[in-house]
Structures are given as structure tokens and as C-alpha cells.
Amino acid sequence: MREFTARFATAQEVSEWDEHVTANPSGGNLLQSEAFAQVKKDHGWTPRHVVYEPSDGSQPSYNLVLEKSVPALGKLWYMIKGPDVESVEDMPGIVAANERFVAGAAKGVFAIKYEPEILASDYAAGVLARCGLVKSFEIQPNDSTAVLDTDMDEKALLKSLHSRGRNAVRRATREGCEVEQVPLTEENMRAMYALMDTVGQGHAHVNLRSYEYYRAFWTNFAERGQGRLYFTYEDGKPSVGAYVIAYGRKGTYKDGGSTPRRRQYGDSHLVQWSAITDLKRDHGITQYDFCGTPPSDQLKNKEHHYYGLGLFKTSFTKTVVDYAGVWDQPLSRAKYAVWTSLAEKVQRQLWVRRTGQPFY
């Protein structure tokens, strides 16, 4: 197990942030990006850019940390989709580095929430627990997710799809369904949000943020050439929409929506296929994340709130990965106890009442 030193990134490193993050051991995550840091900065969080340097002199890990001040307790750090490490064996070194870091340059932090993309296993959970970390609730929707390997030519890629997805793509193409990459105009973004809202109606688990949040998110990624919007139409109106992102060598299906009772079979599959092949051609992605399914052992559970989404996404790939989830590092046991027993619930409720947005 390696040792690490933690420090804040230099101004030069921050100015080149995406280059550093996409060079991380796992290739980076879009929620660690410059674009996302700007989104969260405008929605209640302070971005901190933290670098972990291993004692063996190998590649440092660059990580976005979201900071929020909590009255009477201090600062909460949320390492969204991080830290980016080579394996779970690096976590004890990261945890120890953060303990020293908070005692020095990063004073005032009472707890850190980790969300590393480490595959879930009894072994990984044991390592994290022995670090002194405490298992917490999931925050992001893709702690379990369907992942498609795209590192092959287009013909082989189509053949690699699950038969349900492949047949849907072929039928939609044969029947003349057309997919367009559309400009990120106000009209198109409003239409996309309306499609997302249609999907969410009647489903308590769909927690749609404000239009302003999505507008900022989509715009920030698009301005950096990383995000794009796709539509297909019925009766001249958008009927299926997808916002996708290329970050490093990874593509991600970030947001989607559709109208019910559509006539065209396979239209949503063709939207995804068009996005995947475009990102592969334009950005050379080698992996595509469908961003959220039930856990791999719950895919057939019709009571799971992501069951329908899981059916659609696993029609492309049967590869569903489960990550280790969120783990907390209490840096002040007394303050952390107050946070988990009362303050977190109060803060989340107050935030929702004041802003109408989720706390995290």
C-alpha cells in the first residue's frame, strides 16, 4: 500500500485541470471536470482542487473536492466520484494523507465524503472500513451502471450489442427514423427539459433539478466541446432527447427524456447509437457509461426504482458494474456524530426549502 502527500493544486494546474484529470489512473470522470466545478460553484459549493502525490514518484492523482460550510461544525468535503486511484489498496494512503492535510493547510474540515469508482466487493469494503471510513448512503445515480466497451470498429460494435438493442437500432434505421445533433439553443434546451420532466412525472425517485441548473450544466460542457444534444422527432416535435458527454476517452449518457406512446419503434435506441458512434468518431471514446441501473443482482427486480431504466440500458450491454459507493471519513468524531444524527438532515431540508434543489 502506497503512501501519499496531499496538497492544493497550483494556479497553473487548475488552468490545465481537464488535462490532468483525464490523465488520472482511471482516465477521469466528468464530475471531476472543470465544467462541473463551475456548475457547482454557482450552486452552493466551493470547488477545491486537490492533488495526491504518491511516495513512489509515479503519476499524481488530480481530484475535484466540493466544499460546503456547515454552521457550528466547519467544512464538509465531498470528493465526488473520487479519489481517482489505481486500486482500493491506495485508499489507506489517501485517507492518511487527508488526515495530515486537514491538520495543516486544509484546516476546518470535519468530515470527508469519498465516492471512488472502486468495484464493490467484500474485500474492498473491508479495506475501506479498516481505513476508519464509515459506509454512507448513495448520492449519484450511477453507483451501479451499464458500461459498453466501444474500443472496436463500428461494425464490430453493432455486433457486440445485446440482440434487443441491435435489433431495435436496425429496425429504427430501416423504418426511416432520423436522429439529429441539435444546437444548444434556448428553445432546444427547454424542449429537452420538458422531455425529462415527462419521464419524471409520477415517479418519486426522479428528482429533477431546476431548468437553470441543467441549462448551466449543458452549456458549460458544450462550451468546452465536451457535451452535445440529440433529438429525434414525431409530428415535427422532439420526441426523444439525449444529452451526452465525452470526457477523456469516456462517453456518458448524462440526461435523457422522451414522450410516452410514441409510434416509432427503436427511436430511443437509435438516439443512443448515433451518440455513441459520433463520440467514438469525434473523440475516440473507448467506453460508454449509460449512467445508472439497478445493482447487478437486482436487474430483474421489478420493484426497483431503476428497473425500467435498467431494461433499456442493458439492451445495449449486459456489463453492469457495481461501485463501492460513498464512504465517510470523520475527522472530528464529535462533530461527525452531530452531523449524521441531526445537522445533515436539517441542512438538506433548509437547502431544499431555500433553493428547491438537492443538497448534494
Secondary structure, 3 states (H helix, E strand, C coil): CCCEEEEECCHHHHHCHHHHHCCCCCCCCHHHCHHHHHHHHCCCCEEEEEEEEECCCCCCEEEEEEEEEECCCEEEEEECCCCCCCCHHHHHHHHHHHHHHHHCCCCCEEEEEECCCCECCHHHHHHHHHCCCEECCCCCCCCEEEEEECCCCHHHHHHHCCHHHHHHHHHHHHCCCCEEEECCCHHHHHHHHHHHHHHHCCCCCCCCCCHHHHHHHHHHHHHCCCEEEEEEEECCEEEEEEEEEEECCEEEEEEEEECCCCCCCCHHHHHHHHHHHHHHHHHCCCEEECCCCCCHHHCCCCCCCCHHHHHHHCCCCCCEEEECCCEEEECCHHHHHHHHHHHHHHHHHHHHHHHCCCCC
